[in-house]
Amino acid sequence: MSEPRTPKRNFELGDTFVVLLCLVAAGFCLYLRGWDGVERALCFALGLTIEIAPMMALSLVMAAFVQVLVPQDKVSRWLGPKSGWRGLGLATIAGALVPGGPWTSFPLLYALGAAGADIGALVAFLSSWELLSLSRLIVWEVPFMGGEFGFIRTVASLALPIAAGFLARRLPLAFRLPPPPADRPSS
C-alpha cells in the first residue's frame, strides 16, 4: 500500500484574510468596548478553543485513518477526474451517508482530496452532505416537519449535488484555471 500524501501547507490569501479580519474585529472591539471587551473576547475564544479542540483532533485522526485505509489508486479511479458520472454519483451517495457535522465532513473531504478525488467529486460530496444528509433527515426533518416534507425536499434535491459536481469540473476549463499542484488536494 502506498504512503498517504501529506499536502504542503503554505500561508495563503485565505489565511491573510482571516488574520486581517481578526485584527479588524479586535480594533472595533477595542474602540467600542475598550480593553475589557478585548479581554472578554479573548477569554471566550480560549474557552471555545478548549471545547472544540478535542472534536477537531478526533476528526483529524479519523481523516488520517481514512487516508491510510483507502488506497489512493482506488480513490482516483472511483472519484478522480476520469470517474465521470459514476464518480459524481458515488460522491453524492457518500456525502448523504456521512453522519455528523462539519467536524466529520470537512476532514473527510480533505482526506479524499489528498487521496486523489477531483474537484467535481469533492463538490458533489459536500453538496450532498449539506442537502441530502440521511442523519439530518432522520433526526431533524422528519420529526419536526413530517415525513412528507422530508421526502419531497429530498427528492427535489437529489440531482443538485451531481449538477454541482459536474459544473465544478467544467469551471476550471471555462476560466482556464491551472490544475491544482500535485501535492495539494483540489479545493
N, C-alpha and C positions, 0 to 999 in steps of 0.2 A: 504494500500500500504506500502511496506517495505521501510525503510530508505535506501538511497543510501550509498554504501560503500565508505569510504574515505581511499584510499590506503595510507599506511605509506610511507614516502619518506626518504630514508637514503642516506647519502653521499656514492656514489658508484664509481666503477672503471671508468665509463664514465665521471663522474664529475671530478675525479682526472685528467683524460686525458685532459679535457677542460682547467682546471687550469694550467696544465703543458704547454699546447700549447700556452696559453695566455702569460705565463712567458717567453717562448722561443721567441715568436713573439716580446714581449716587449724588450727582450735582443738584438735581431737582429736590431730592430728599433733604440734602444739606440746606438748600435755600429755603424750602418750605417748612421743614421740621427741626432744623438745627442738628447739632451733633448727637443729641438724644435720639432723633429719628434715624440717623445713620446707624447708631449703635443698636437700636431695636431691630432694624432691618438685618444687620449682620448676625445678631443673635437668632433671629428667625431662620436665616439661611443656614446657620450652623445646625440648628435643630432639625431642619428639613433634610440636610445632608446626612445627619446621623440616622434619621428614619429611613431614608431611601437607599443609602449605601448598601445595606445587606441585600435588598432586592436586586439592585443593579449588579452587584458582584455575582450573585447566583445566576442571573441572566447571562452574564458574560461567560461564566463557566459552562452553562448549557450551550451557548453558541460555539464555544471551543470544542466541546464534545461532538456537536453536530458536524463541525468542520472536519474533525478527525474520523468520525464514524462513516460519514457519507463520502464515498470515493469521488474525487474531482472529475474523473472521466465520465462517471455516470451523471453527475450534475450538469456537466457541459452538454452531454448528449440529450438529457431529458429537458433541461431548462436553458440551454445555451442558444446562441444566435441561429443555429441551424435546426432548432427543435420545432419551428413552425407553429401551427395552430395547436398541435399536441402539447407543446411546451407551455403555451399560454393557458390551455385547459388544465394541465396538471398544476400549474402555479395557482390558478384560481381555486381549484379543489383544496390544495394545501392551505392556502390563505383562509378559506372558510372553516377549515377544521382546527386551526391553531387556536387553542384557548388562551385566555388571559389578555392582559392589556399590552401597552407599548413596551413594558419591561420584557415581555416574551417575544413579541413580534419583531421589534427592530434589531435586537442582537441576532435573531434567527435570519432575518433578511440580510443582514451584513455578512453572516457566515455563508449563506447561499451565494451572495455576490462574489465573495472571496473564493468560493469553490467553483465558479465558472458560470453561474446563471447570468443571463444577459439583462439589459435594461428593461426589455419588454416583459420578461417573466417576473422580474422584481416588482415592476409597476402592477402587473396583474395580481401578484401575491398580496401586495399591500392594499390594493383597491378591494380585493376580495375580503381580506381580513376586516377592512373598515365597513364594507357593505353587506357581506354575506355571513358573518361570523355565526356559526351554529350555536356556540355557547351564549352569545348575546341574545340570539333568537329565543333560546330555551329559558334563560334566566331573567331576561328583561322584557322583551317584546310581547311574547305570548301571555305572561302573567299580567302585564299592565294594559296591553292593547287588544289582547284576544288573538285566537288562532287565525281567524280570517284575515285580520290586518297583517299579521306576521307572514302568512302565506302569500298574500298579494304583494306586499313590499319585497319579499324575497324573490318571487318570480319576476317582478318588474325590474329588479336589479341584476338578474342573472348574467345578462350579456355585457354589462358595463365594465367589469374587470378585464374581460377579454378584449373589448374595444379599446380600453385604456392601454393595455399592453401592446396591442397592435399599433396604436398611434405612437406610443413611446419608441417602438422600433423604427418608425418612419421619420420621426422628428429630427434625429441627427442627420439623416440623409437630406431632409428638406432644408436644414440650416447649414449643411456641410460642416457639421461639427466633427472634430477629430475623435477617433475612438479613445476610450479611457486608457491610461497606461496599463501595461500588463500586470503591474504589481499592486493595482488598486481595483476593488470591485466597482462595477458600474453603479452610479448613483444618480 
